[in-house]
Amino acid sequence: MKTTALKGLEYELLIRTDVLEALLGTFEPGASLGLPYKHIGEEVHIILKGELEIEIKGRKHLLKEGDVIWYSSMEPHTARNPGKEKTIYFSVVSPPTFM
């Protein structure tokens, strides 16, 4: 397993194959991925704890525990934790481009 930590963010690589990667992401309160970016592929996120605001093409989606979202990674996107508690989510990215 590989872990990557950024300011207020941590990602643990759970599985990586030729076609996808599965990650466990943790966002501390107020942590953000920064400016929107895009890359090849698709993403699915399942919120396990807390809430996550995901912005896709300038439109914000507030996800809470149990919510699921899918989107094309070719669209500009970013995410942040707007809440007061840690956010934990499971993510699948295809193809494996994140870690």
N, C-alpha and C positions, 0 to 999 in steps of 0.2 A: 504494500500500500504506500502511496505517495501522498504527502501532505504539503500544501502550499498555503502560506500565510501572508496576507497583505494587511494594510492598516484596517483593523477592525473586522477583517474577513478571514475565513479559513476554509479550505477545500480539501477533502480527503477523497482520493481516487479509490473507488471500491472495485470497479471492474473496467478493463479496457480491452476491446477486441479490434479487429480491423474495421468494423462498421459503427461502433458506438463506444461511449464511455459513460459510466455511472458514477456520480459524485454525491457526497454528503457535504452540503454547504452550511456555514454558520456565519451570520451577520450580527455583530454587536449592535446595540441601539445607536442609530444615527449613521452607521457604516453604509458606504455607497461604492458602486463600481465606477463612479465618475461619469464622464460624458458618454452619450450613446455611441455605440460602435456596431459594426456588422462583420459577419464572416460567413463562410459557406456552411450550410447545414440547417438542422432543425433542433429545437430544444423542448423538453417537457419538464415541468417543475411541479412537485407536490409539496405543499407546506405542511411540515410535521409539527411545528411549534412557532408561535408568534405570528407576525404578519410581514409581508414583503410587498413593496410597491414596485411593480415592473412597468417600465415605460417602453412602448413599442410604437415606432413611427410618430412620436410626440403625444401619444395617448396613454394615460396612466391607468393602471389596473391595480387595485388594492386587494391582495390575496390574504386570506386568513387561514388558520389551521384547518386542514382538510381540503382546501381548494387546490385545483389542478389547472395548469395552463400549458398550451402548446403554441409555438410560433415558429416562423421561418427566421433563422438567424441572419438571413440576408437583409432583413429590415433593421434599421438602426434601433438598438435596444440598450437598456441599462436597468439597474435595480438598486434599491436602497431599503434599509429598515427604518421606517418612520416611527416605530413603536418605542416603548420604554423597556422592553424585555428582549432577550436574545431570540433571533429567528434561526430555525433549523429547517432545512429543506432537502429533499432528494431530487436529483436532477439527472436526466439522460440527455446526452448531446450526441448527435449523429451527423456527419462522421466525427470521430474523436479529434477535436481541435482545441480543447481547452487546456488540458494538462499533458 
